[in-house]
Structures are given as C-alpha cells and as structure tokens.
C-alpha cells in the first residue's frame, strides 16, 4: 500500500511539473470573464468575507446620493453567488479636497466584523476630524456598528492579527497602515459590540511610530508610506513594508513596537531598482511574497529565516538594522526552466491586450497580490499599467493586467486583461473566482480562474 501511495504521489507530481501554459494559448481573457459590474467611484480595496458569500468593496470617492445629489463616501457589498450588488453603505466623509473616503477592507478573524479604512480627514470631516478612521460593519446585519479613530493620516491597508493560540481568550487586534503619517494604528476589537453607540474611541490602543534609516529616492513629504502588512502565524510578529525606500520593518505585534529594519534590496542583487508594495504569506507562514511596483517584479522570502535572524540579534529596536546582504539569506528563488530566478519580472502583455499586445512594457507597476487559498500554488498579481513614470498622469484608455504565476516553477500560467488600473483584487475561498476592480472606470470584473487552472493542469 505504501508503494502504491508513493507511486500515485510521483505521478501526481509529474503531471503538475509537466503542466504548461501552451494549453491556454487558444484562449482569450474574455473566455474566462464571467461578469462585469459597475461600482462606486474609484474602487480601491476589496475582500471576500470568510464565508465566501459576499465581497466588500471600498470606494474612494463613492457615489452620488439620489436624494441630495451630492457625492457621498461608500462601501458596497456584492453577492458572489448571484454576482449582483447586495447593498451600498454610506460612510462618513474624510476630505473633500483629498481622499474622500474608503481605501481598504479586512475582516475580524471570527468573521463577525468587516473593517473598512477611511484614509484621512480634515476640519470638515464627518466623524473624527483631521484623521483617518475605521468603519466597522456587522457582517450578519450588514449595517454599520462602530467608527474607530486611527489618529493617523492616510489609512490604507488593514491587517488582522491571527489569534494568539497560547492565550485562552486572545485579543482581536488589527493594524492599520497610515501612508501619510508614517505609522501604524493598533486597534483592539475584542469586546466590540453592536450596541447602537457609534463612537469607538476606546478601541484605539496606540500608534507605532516607524523609524527608518533609509532615504527614499523621491521626496513626497512622507519618508516611509507603510503599505503592506502581514503577520506570522502565531501573531507575535508583523512585517510592514516601506513603500518609499524599499525596506521592511519587523514589529513585535504583542507589545506593538519596532524590532528591526531590513535594508532595501540593492540594484546589484536584484538587477534593477525595487521598492516593496504589497505582501501575502503562505498558509503555513513560511514564505512571504512581495510585489515591487518600482521594478515591475515579484519575489519571495523566507519568513522563518527572517525571524531567526531577528531573534538572534543582540540589540532590537528602532535602531536595529539588518544589512542589505541579509537578502541573500532570505530570497527563495523561483526554479524556472532557465534556472533559479531571485525575482520575476512581469513586463509581458497578452495577445489580446488592447494597448500592448504581445509586447513588453516597462511601466507595468505590479500592485496587489493574492495567493490561491487552496494549495497556495498560484500567485495572482494585478499590474496597474501607466504611460508615465510614477503615475503622475492617468490615461483611462490604458488598461492593466493580471498575471497568474505558478509558484512551483515561476511560469506565468496566463495573463488576463484587466480594467483601467486594476487595484482591488481577491479570490473566493474555493479558489474558483477572481475579482478585480478597474479603479479608473469604476468596474468590477469576475474571472473564472477555476476553469483556467483546470486547463493548465489537465
């Protein structure tokens, strides 16, 4: 019996290893496009709820209120089975001159609460002036339950810390990355209740002021612009990405303090200048995948190795720096047909792309990334794609793309044509439906990636 199991395992591995994108050459993106739905203005961040039934979408400049004829901030909820709009929530105004409202979404680990970040505020803000905030939605009633201040500006990514399993009644803690104020807001939603009291000041714990040792190549008024956030499986550490310079912070996510900073990866090592934008970790927490908007690439690192190095440091804190050479120990190369690749450059476009058919384009700008939730074999990467360096101007006629990467061999399985600047990106828990937003033209695209992967693996 053991020999039979081993033989079957080897056959399965051989089939997977021989899978090829050539089987997909006869197909076009439209063959996998299930539906396109309209959204509110500038759909920025999306997340499928843990049940897989609903998608929550943060819309930066919202919709026009039919009653008042004024633009209001919104977050929309979509029924994934019917692929229809279920409900639109009106949330408090942030800044009329700036980011009106909502940017990103996450869920509490018990699934009871949807958490929607409002980026910033000014003197005219509704609820919590001069700062960002988090709108909490009861996922059972789909109604707003609480507003929680961040005491920071530029609230973008929300990340939920895993349960601390060694504690009987663990806190439910979320981190909010504040892009403009260069810090992290720590919020405790353990005892959050839908009690009719909307002000949630008591749930704010503290801010983690991030300290960097590296100067960004371009001055924007902020030095760090924290973006991607991911936790280790035990919830004890967080990785926070410095979008501006490309360094990575390691944070003690129990005591909420900076432990170390990993220096940016050098051009000599990577072969091109890179920053770090978004991060996603494997289910076992051993690997982290990084998107590099500056540099048009993705890479992966060993989280386990990084934690071992940090644990072995004689001194920890804001002054502790891991040298650039540390990347040599952390990078986990992709075993491609041409040999190991430390990074994968994603500048190729598909044959049906309306702007760059079968061409290479140096302003791909990979942004949001997600792993397939079943086996973690496939990495989905949305590239916003522009015609100017640094997104200094936007052409709505230019559309982006979504690359599907087989992480076992580094192959680009298929490249889907996206909308204009695809930004929000998530996948259903069964791994069958990929959802991507067109940021500029306010559309939501649903792709049948389950069928696509079946063709690749047949």
C-alpha positions in Angstrom: 0.0 0.0 0.0 2.8 2.4 0.9 4.4 1.8 -2.5 1.1 2.4 -4.3 0.7 5.7 -2.4 4.2 6.7 -3.3 3.7 5.8 -7.0 0.5 7.8 -7.1 2.3 10.8 -5.5 5.1 10.6 -8.1 2.5 10.5 -10.9 0.7 13.5 -9.5 3.9 15.4 -9.1 5.0 14.6 -12.7 1.6 15.8 -14.0 1.9 19.0 -12.1 5.5 19.5 -13.3 4.6 19.0 -16.9 1.7 21.5 -16.8 2.2 24.1 -19.5 0.7 27.4 -20.4 0.7 26.3 -24.1 -2.7 24.6 -23.4 -4.1 28.1 -22.8 -2.8 29.7 -26.0 -6.0 29.3 -27.9 -8.0 31.2 -25.2 -8.6 34.9 -24.7 -9.3 36.8 -21.4 -13.0 37.1 -22.5 -13.3 33.3 -22.3 -12.8 33.5 -18.6 -14.6 36.7 -17.9 -17.8 35.8 -16.0 -19.3 39.2 -15.4 -18.6 43.0 -15.2 -20.5 45.1 -12.7 -20.5 48.9 -12.1 -19.1 50.2 -8.8 -18.8 53.4 -7.0 -16.1 55.9 -7.9 -12.5 54.6 -7.6 -13.0 51.1 -6.2 -9.8 50.7 -4.2 -9.8 47.7 -1.9 -11.8 44.5 -1.9 -12.1 41.5 0.4 -14.2 38.3 0.2 -15.8 37.6 3.6 -14.7 34.3 5.4 -17.9 32.6 4.3 -17.2 33.2 0.7 -20.7 34.6 0.2 -20.1 38.4 0.0 -17.4 40.7 -1.4 -16.9 44.1 0.4 -15.6 46.9 -1.7 -14.1 50.2 -0.5 -14.9 53.0 -2.9 -12.6 56.1 -2.5 -14.9 58.7 -4.0 -18.2 56.9 -3.6 -21.5 57.6 -5.3 -24.0 60.4 -5.9 -26.7 60.4 -3.3 -30.0 60.4 -5.3 -31.7 62.4 -2.6 -29.2 65.2 -2.0 -27.4 65.0 -5.4 -24.1 65.2 -3.6 -21.2 62.8 -3.7 -21.1 60.6 -0.6 -18.4 58.1 0.6 -19.5 54.5 0.1 -18.6 50.8 0.6 -20.5 48.3 -1.5 -21.4 44.7 -0.7 -21.8 42.2 -3.6 -23.5 38.8 -3.5 -20.9 36.4 -5.0 -23.3 33.6 -5.9 -25.6 35.9 -7.8 -22.8 38.3 -8.8 -25.1 41.2 -8.0 -24.9 44.3 -5.9 -26.4 43.5 -2.5 -26.1 46.8 -0.6 -24.3 50.1 -0.5 -23.3 51.7 2.8 -22.8 55.4 3.1 -19.8 56.2 5.4 -18.5 59.4 6.9 -16.8 62.0 4.7 -13.0 62.2 5.1 -11.6 65.1 3.0 -13.4 66.9 0.2 -10.0 68.0 -1.2 -8.1 64.8 -0.9 -9.2 61.2 -0.5 -12.9 61.5 0.2 -13.2 58.2 2.0 -12.6 54.5 1.8 -9.5 52.6 0.8 -9.2 49.0 2.1 -11.1 46.2 3.7 -10.4 43.3 6.0 -12.4 41.1 8.5 -12.0 40.1 12.1 -10.7 36.6 12.4 -14.1 35.4 13.8 -15.8 36.9 10.7 -18.3 38.9 12.7 -17.0 42.3 11.6 -16.0 43.9 8.3 -13.4 46.6 8.7 -13.2 49.4 6.2 -10.4 52.1 6.3 -11.2 55.8 5.6 -7.9 57.3 4.5 -7.8 60.7 6.0 -9.7 63.7 7.4 -9.7 67.5 7.8 -11.6 70.1 9.7 -14.7 69.4 7.7 -14.7 65.7 8.2 -17.8 63.9 9.4 -16.8 61.9 12.5 -13.2 62.2 13.7 -11.7 65.3 12.2 -8.1 65.6 10.9 -7.5 61.8 10.8 -8.4 58.5 9.3 -10.8 56.1 10.8 -12.2 52.5 10.5 -15.8 51.9 9.8 -16.9 48.6 11.4 -19.8 46.7 9.8 -21.8 43.9 11.4 -21.5 41.1 8.7 -24.7 39.5 9.9 -26.9 42.6 9.6 -24.7 44.4 7.0 -25.1 47.6 9.0 -22.5 50.0 10.4 -21.8 49.2 14.0 -18.9 51.4 15.0 -16.5 54.1 14.0 -12.9 53.9 15.4 -10.3 56.6 15.0 -6.8 55.9 13.8 -5.1 59.2 15.0 -3.1 59.0 11.8 -3.4 60.1 8.2 -3.6 58.0 5.0 -5.1 54.8 6.5 -4.7 52.3 3.7 -4.0 48.6 4.5 -5.9 46.9 7.3 -4.4 43.6 8.6 -6.0 41.3 11.2 -3.6 39.7 13.6 -4.1 35.9 14.0 -5.4 34.6 17.3 -2.6 34.2 19.9 -3.3 30.5 20.5 -1.3 30.2 23.7 -3.7 32.7 25.3 -7.2 31.4 26.3 -9.1 34.5 25.4 -6.9 36.2 22.8 -7.4 39.8 21.8 -8.7 40.5 18.3 -6.2 43.1 17.2 -5.9 44.9 13.8 -3.1 47.0 12.4 -3.9 50.0 10.1 -1.0 51.3 8.0 -1.1 55.1 7.8 0.5 56.0 4.5 0.8 59.8 5.1 1.8 59.9 8.8 4.3 57.0 8.6 2.9 55.0 11.4 0.7 52.0 12.4 -2.5 52.3 14.3 -3.2 49.4 16.7 -6.9 48.8 17.3 -8.5 46.2 19.7 -11.9 44.9 18.7 -12.1 42.0 21.1 -15.1 43.3 23.0 -16.6 45.3 20.2 -20.4 45.3 20.4 -23.2 46.4 18.1 -24.8 48.4 20.8 -26.1 51.5 19.0 -23.1 53.6 20.1 -21.2 54.5 17.0 -18.2 56.2 18.6 -15.5 53.7 19.2 -12.6 55.7 20.7 -12.0 53.1 23.4 -10.9 50.5 20.8 -7.9 52.5 19.8 -4.8 51.2 21.7 -1.7 53.1 20.4 0.3 54.1 17.4 3.6 52.5 16.4 5.9 55.3 15.1 8.1 53.7 12.4 11.7 54.8 12.2 13.6 54.4 9.0 17.4 54.6 8.3 17.0 54.9 4.6 16.2 57.9 2.4 13.5 57.4 -0.4 14.7 58.1 -3.9 11.9 60.7 -4.4 10.6 63.2 -1.8 6.8 63.1 -1.3 6.6 64.7 2.1 6.4 61.3 3.8 9.5 59.1 4.3 8.0 55.6 4.7 4.5 55.3 3.4 3.8 51.9 5.1 1.7 49.8 2.8 1.7 46.0 3.0 1.3 44.4 6.4 1.4 40.7 7.2 1.7 38.7 10.5 3.5 35.5 11.4 1.0 32.6 12.0 1.4 32.8 15.8 0.5 36.5 15.7 3.7 37.5 17.5 5.4 39.4 14.7 4.4 41.7 11.9 6.2 42.6 8.7 5.5 46.2 7.5 6.6 47.3 4.1 8.3 50.7 3.5 7.0 51.6 0.1 9.1 54.7 -0.4 12.6 53.3 0.2 12.0 49.5 0.0 13.0 48.5 3.5 10.9 46.1 5.7 10.2 46.6 9.3 9.8 43.7 11.8 7.4 44.6 14.6 6.7 42.9 17.9 2.9 42.6 17.4 2.2 41.7 21.1 3.9 44.7 22.6 3.5 46.7 19.5 7.0 48.1 18.9 9.5 48.1 16.1 12.2 45.4 16.5 14.4 45.8 13.4 14.5 47.2 9.9 15.7 45.2 6.9 17.7 47.4 4.5 16.3 47.8 0.9 17.4 45.2 -1.6 20.2 46.6 -3.8 20.1 47.1 -7.6 23.2 44.9 -7.8 21.5 42.0 -6.1 18.1 42.3 -7.8 19.3 43.5 -11.2 17.0 46.6 -11.1 15.8 49.1 -8.6 12.9 47.8 -6.5 10.6 49.0 -3.8 8.2 46.9 -1.8 4.4 47.4 -2.1 2.2 44.5 -1.0 2.8 41.3 0.9 1.0 38.0 1.2 2.1 35.0 3.2 1.6 31.3 2.6 -0.8 29.4 4.8 2.0 27.8 6.9 3.6 31.2 7.3 7.0 30.0 6.0 7.0 32.2 2.8 6.1 35.8 2.0 5.5 37.0 -1.5 6.3 40.7 -2.3 5.2 42.9 -5.1 7.6 45.5 -6.4 5.8 48.3 -8.1 9.0 50.1 -8.8 10.9 47.4 -10.7 7.9 45.6 -12.2 8.5 42.4 -10.3 7.6 40.0 -7.6 9.8 38.0 -5.2 9.5 35.7 -2.2 11.4 35.5 1.1 11.7 33.0 3.9 9.7 34.4 6.9 11.1 31.7 9.1 14.7 32.7 8.3 14.0 36.4 8.9 12.5 35.6 12.3 15.6 33.5 13.2 17.9 36.4 12.2 15.9 38.9 14.2 15.7 36.6 17.3 19.5 36.3 17.2 20.2 40.0 17.2 21.9 41.2 20.3 20.0 44.5 20.2 16.5 45.1 19.0 14.5 48.3 18.5 14.2 51.2 16.1 18.0 51.5 15.7 18.5 47.8 14.8 19.2 47.4 11.1 19.7 44.2 9.1 22.2 44.9 6.3 21.3 44.6 2.6 23.3 41.3 2.4 20.6 39.7 4.5 18.5 39.4 1.4 20.9 36.7 0.1 19.7 34.5 3.0 16.1 35.4 2.7 15.3 35.3 -1.0 13.7 32.0 -2.1 14.4 31.8 -5.9 11.8 30.6 -8.3 13.0 27.4 -10.0 12.3 28.3 -13.7 13.2 26.4 -16.8 16.1 28.8 -17.4 17.4 28.3 -13.8 16.8 29.9 -10.4 15.4 33.4 -10.5 15.6 35.7 -7.4 12.8 37.9 -8.8 10.3 37.5 -11.5 9.9 40.5 -13.9 6.4 40.9 -15.1 6.6 43.3 -18.1 5.0 41.0 -20.7 1.4 41.6 -22.0 -1.0 39.1 -23.6 -2.0 38.9 -27.3 -5.5 40.3 -26.6 -4.3 43.4 -24.7 -5.7 46.5 -26.4 -2.6 48.7 -25.8 0.4 46.4 -25.7 -0.5 43.1 -27.5 2.3 40.6 -27.1 4.6 43.3 -26.1 6.9 44.2 -23.2 6.1 47.4 -21.3 8.4 48.9 -18.6 5.6 50.7 -16.7 3.6 47.6 -15.6 3.6 48.6 -11.9 2.6 45.3 -10.1 0.4 46.2 -7.2 -2.0 43.9 -5.4 -1.2 40.2 -4.9 -3.2 37.2 -3.6 -2.4 33.5 -3.3 -4.8 30.8 -4.2 -6.3 29.8 -0.9 -6.4 26.0 -1.5 -2.8 25.0 -2.3 -1.0 28.3 -2.4 0.4 27.2 -5.7 -0.8 30.2 -7.8 0.1 33.8 -7.2 -2.2 36.4 -8.7 -0.6 39.8 -9.5 -2.5 42.8 -10.7 -0.5 45.4 -12.6 -1.9 48.9 -12.8 0.0 49.9 -16.0 0.6 53.5 -16.9 2.3 55.5 -19.6 4.1 57.9 -17.2 6.7 57.1 -14.5 5.3 57.4 -11.0 1.6 57.5 -12.0 2.0 61.3 -12.5 -0.9 61.2 -15.0 -3.6 58.6 -15.8 -4.9 57.7 -19.2 -8.3 55.9 -18.9 -7.7 54.3 -22.3 -4.7 52.3 -20.9 -5.8 49.0 -19.2 -3.8 46.8 -16.8 -3.4 43.1 -16.5 -3.4 40.3 -14.0 -0.6 37.7 -14.2 -1.2 34.2 -12.8 2.1 32.7 -11.7 2.8 29.0 -10.9 5.0 29.3 -7.8 6.4 25.8 -8.3 8.2 26.8 -11.5 7.9 30.6 -11.8 6.0 30.3 -15.0 3.4 32.8 -16.0 0.4 30.5 -16.5 -1.8 33.1 -18.1 -2.2 36.9 -18.2 -5.7 38.3 -18.0 -6.6 41.7 -19.5 -7.6 43.9 -16.6 -9.6 47.1 -16.4 -8.1 50.6 -16.3 -5.7 50.5 -13.4 -6.8 47.2 -11.7 -6.3 47.8 -8.0 -8.7 45.8 -5.7 -8.0 42.1 -6.0 -9.2 39.0 -4.2 -10.2 35.4 -4.7 -13.0 33.3 -3.4 -12.2 30.7 -0.7 -12.8 27.8 -3.1 -10.1 29.3 -5.5 -12.5 29.4 -8.4 -13.4 33.1 -8.9 -11.0 36.0 -9.0 -12.4 39.5 -8.5 -10.5 42.6 -9.8 -11.5 46.3 -9.9 -11.0 48.8 -12.6 -10.0 51.8 -10.5 -10.4 54.5 -13.2 -13.6 53.3 -14.9 -15.4 52.0 -11.8 -16.0 48.4 -12.8 -15.7 45.1 -11.0 -14.5 42.1 -13.1 -15.2 38.5 -12.2 -12.9 35.8 -13.7 -13.4 32.1 -13.8 -9.9 31.1 -12.8 -11.1 27.7 -11.6 -11.7 26.7 -15.3 -8.4 28.3 -16.3 -6.4 26.4 -13.8 -8.1 23.1 -14.8 -7.0 23.6 -18.4 -3.4 24.4 -17.3 -3.3 21.3 -15.0 -5.1 18.8 -17.3 
